C-alpha cells in the first residue's frame, strides 16, 4: 500500500469514527437532555397535533382573505383551543372574527384577545418575537417546565401561555415569563392536568 493510499485510508477511518461518535451522542440531545433539562415531548397525540395545525392554517387563510388589512391577527392553536391576538380596526370586526373562528370545524374554545386599535408596526412585532424567543430559551433550560408541550405567544409585550400542564408547571412557567425584562403581563391559557395524568401522558411517549 502506498503512503498516499495509507493516508487516505486513515482519514476515512477517522471520519467514520467521528460520525459514529456523533450518532451515539445525538439521542441525548434529541430525546433526553438539552442543557441539563429533560426534554418532554408534546403531550398532544399526533392526531390532535395535525388537527391543530389544520385549524391554524385554515383560520389564517380565511381571515386574511375576508378582512385583509383591517386586521393583524395571530392564530395560535393548542389542543383544539384557539387564541386570537393582534389588532382590528373596529370592535365590530373583533366580534366578527371571533364568530368566524367559533364556527370552524374542530374548534372547541376561542380566546379572543384581539384589541380594536391601530395595526401594529414591524418594530413592535420584532420586539414581541424577541421576548418570545427569550422566554422559550429559559423554558428549555429549566427543569420542570415541559417546553415542548407549550406555546408562547407575545403581543404588545403581553405574554400568553398555552399547553397541557400541571398546576405546578403552569405556575413555574408564569414565574419565568414574568421575570423576563420587557414583559408587561402574563396570561395563562393552559389545559390543566393532574400529576397522574402527567405521568400517564409522558410515559406514553
C-alpha positions as CSV (number, residue, x, y, z in Angstrom):
1,X,0.0,0.0,0.0
2,X,1.4,3.4,-1.0
3,X,1.9,6.2,1.6
4,X,-0.8,8.3,-0.1
5,X,-3.3,5.4,0.0
6,X,-2.5,4.8,3.7
7,X,-3.1,8.5,4.5
8,X,-6.5,8.4,2.6
9,X,-7.5,5.2,4.4
10,X,-6.6,6.6,7.8
11,X,-8.6,9.8,7.0
12,X,-11.7,7.8,6.1
13,X,-11.4,5.7,9.3
14,X,-11.1,8.9,11.4
15,X,-14.2,10.4,9.7
16,X,-16.2,7.3,10.2
17,X,-15.3,7.2,13.9
18,X,-16.3,10.8,14.3
19,X,-19.6,10.2,12.6
20,X,-20.3,7.2,14.9
21,X,-19.5,9.2,18.0
22,X,-21.8,12.0,16.9
23,X,-24.6,9.5,16.1
24,X,-24.1,7.9,19.5
25,X,-24.4,11.3,21.3
26,X,-27.4,12.6,19.2
27,X,-30.2,10.8,21.1
28,X,-29.1,12.5,24.3
29,X,-30.0,15.9,22.8
30,X,-33.0,14.9,20.7
31,X,-34.7,12.6,23.1
32,X,-33.3,13.1,26.5
33,X,-31.3,16.0,27.8
34,X,-30.7,19.5,26.5
35,X,-28.7,22.0,28.6
36,X,-29.2,19.8,31.6
37,X,-33.0,19.9,31.4
38,X,-35.2,16.9,30.5
39,X,-36.9,17.5,27.1
40,X,-40.6,16.4,27.3
41,X,-42.3,15.7,24.0
42,X,-45.6,17.2,23.0
43,X,-48.4,15.8,25.3
44,X,-50.9,16.0,22.4
45,X,-51.3,12.9,20.4
46,X,-50.2,13.0,16.7
47,X,-53.8,13.3,15.5
48,X,-54.6,16.3,17.7
49,X,-51.3,18.0,16.6
50,X,-52.4,17.5,13.0
51,X,-55.9,18.9,13.7
52,X,-54.4,21.9,15.5
53,X,-52.1,22.7,12.5
54,X,-55.1,22.4,10.2
55,X,-57.2,24.8,12.2
56,X,-54.4,27.3,12.3
57,X,-53.7,27.2,8.5
58,X,-57.4,27.3,7.6
59,X,-58.1,30.2,10.1
60,X,-55.2,32.3,8.9
61,X,-56.1,31.9,5.3
62,X,-59.8,32.6,5.8
63,X,-59.2,35.7,8.0
64,X,-56.6,37.2,5.6
65,X,-59.0,36.8,2.6
66,X,-62.0,38.1,4.4
67,X,-60.6,41.0,6.4
68,X,-57.4,42.0,4.5
69,X,-55.6,44.9,6.1
70,X,-58.4,45.6,8.5
71,X,-56.8,43.2,11.0
72,X,-53.5,41.9,12.2
73,X,-54.2,38.6,13.8
74,X,-52.1,35.8,15.2
75,X,-53.9,32.5,15.4
76,X,-52.4,30.1,18.0
77,X,-53.9,26.6,18.4
78,X,-53.3,24.0,21.1
79,X,-55.5,21.0,21.8
80,X,-58.2,22.5,19.5
81,X,-58.4,25.7,21.6
82,X,-57.8,28.8,19.6
83,X,-56.1,32.0,20.9
84,X,-56.5,35.2,18.8
85,X,-54.1,38.0,19.4
86,X,-53.5,41.2,17.4
87,X,-55.4,44.3,16.4
88,X,-58.6,45.0,14.5
89,X,-59.8,48.3,13.0
90,X,-63.1,48.2,14.9
91,X,-64.7,46.4,17.8
92,X,-67.3,45.0,15.4
93,X,-64.6,43.3,13.3
94,X,-63.1,41.8,16.5
95,X,-66.5,40.2,17.3
96,X,-66.9,39.1,13.7
97,X,-63.5,37.4,13.7
98,X,-64.4,35.5,16.9
99,X,-67.7,34.3,15.5
100,X,-66.0,33.1,12.3
101,X,-63.4,31.0,14.3
102,X,-66.1,29.6,16.6
103,X,-67.9,28.2,13.6
104,X,-64.9,26.4,12.3
105,X,-64.7,22.6,12.4
106,X,-62.8,21.0,15.3
107,X,-62.6,24.2,17.3
108,X,-63.7,23.7,20.9
109,X,-62.9,27.1,22.5
110,X,-61.9,30.6,21.3
111,X,-60.0,33.1,23.5
112,X,-60.3,36.4,21.7
113,X,-57.5,38.7,23.0
114,X,-57.5,41.0,19.9
115,X,-57.9,44.7,20.6
116,X,-59.6,47.4,18.5
117,X,-56.5,49.6,17.8
118,X,-54.2,50.8,15.0
119,X,-52.4,48.0,13.3
120,X,-49.1,47.3,14.9
121,X,-45.8,48.1,13.1
122,X,-42.8,45.9,12.4
123,X,-40.7,47.2,15.3
124,X,-43.4,46.2,17.8
125,X,-43.8,42.8,16.3
126,X,-40.0,42.3,16.3
127,X,-39.9,43.1,20.0
128,X,-42.6,40.6,20.6
129,X,-40.7,37.9,18.7
130,X,-37.6,38.8,20.8
131,X,-39.5,38.3,24.0
132,X,-41.0,35.1,22.9
133,X,-37.5,33.7,21.9
134,X,-36.1,34.7,25.3
135,X,-38.9,33.1,27.2
136,X,-38.7,29.9,25.2
137,X,-34.9,29.7,25.8
138,X,-35.4,29.9,29.5
139,X,-38.1,27.3,29.4
140,X,-35.9,24.8,27.5
141,X,-33.1,25.2,30.0
142,X,-35.3,24.9,33.1
143,X,-36.1,21.6,34.7
144,X,-39.8,21.0,35.4
145,X,-41.1,23.1,32.5
146,X,-42.5,21.0,29.6
147,X,-41.4,23.4,26.9
148,X,-42.2,21.0,24.0
149,X,-45.8,20.8,25.3
150,X,-46.3,24.6,25.5
151,X,-46.8,27.6,23.2
152,X,-45.5,31.1,24.0
153,X,-47.3,33.9,22.3
154,X,-46.3,37.6,22.8
155,X,-48.5,40.5,21.6
156,X,-47.7,44.1,22.5
157,X,-45.3,42.8,25.2
158,X,-48.1,40.8,26.8
159,X,-47.4,37.0,27.0
160,X,-49.9,34.2,26.6
161,X,-49.0,30.7,27.6
162,X,-50.8,27.7,26.1
163,X,-50.3,24.0,26.7
164,X,-51.1,20.9,28.6
165,X,-49.5,21.2,32.0
166,X,-50.0,20.6,35.7
167,X,-50.8,23.4,38.1
168,X,-47.2,23.4,39.4
169,X,-45.8,23.5,35.8
170,X,-48.1,26.4,35.0
171,X,-47.1,28.5,38.0
172,X,-43.4,27.9,37.2
173,X,-43.8,28.9,33.6
174,X,-45.7,32.1,34.6
175,X,-43.0,32.9,37.1
176,X,-40.3,32.6,34.5
177,X,-42.1,34.6,31.9
178,X,-42.8,37.4,34.3
179,X,-39.1,37.6,35.2
180,X,-38.1,38.4,31.6
181,X,-37.4,42.2,31.2
182,X,-39.9,43.9,29.0
183,X,-42.8,41.6,29.7
184,X,-45.9,43.6,30.7
185,X,-48.3,40.9,31.5
186,X,-48.6,37.1,31.5
187,X,-51.9,35.3,30.8
188,X,-52.4,31.5,31.3
189,X,-54.4,29.7,28.6
190,X,-53.5,26.3,29.8
191,X,-55.2,22.9,29.8
192,X,-54.5,21.9,33.4
193,X,-54.0,18.2,34.2
194,X,-53.3,16.2,37.3
195,X,-49.9,14.7,38.3
196,X,-51.4,11.3,37.5
197,X,-52.3,12.4,34.0
198,X,-48.9,13.9,33.6
199,X,-47.2,10.6,34.3
200,X,-49.6,8.8,32.0
201,X,-49.0,11.2,29.1
202,X,-45.3,11.5,29.5
203,X,-44.9,7.7,30.0
204,X,-46.9,7.0,26.8
205,X,-44.3,8.8,24.6
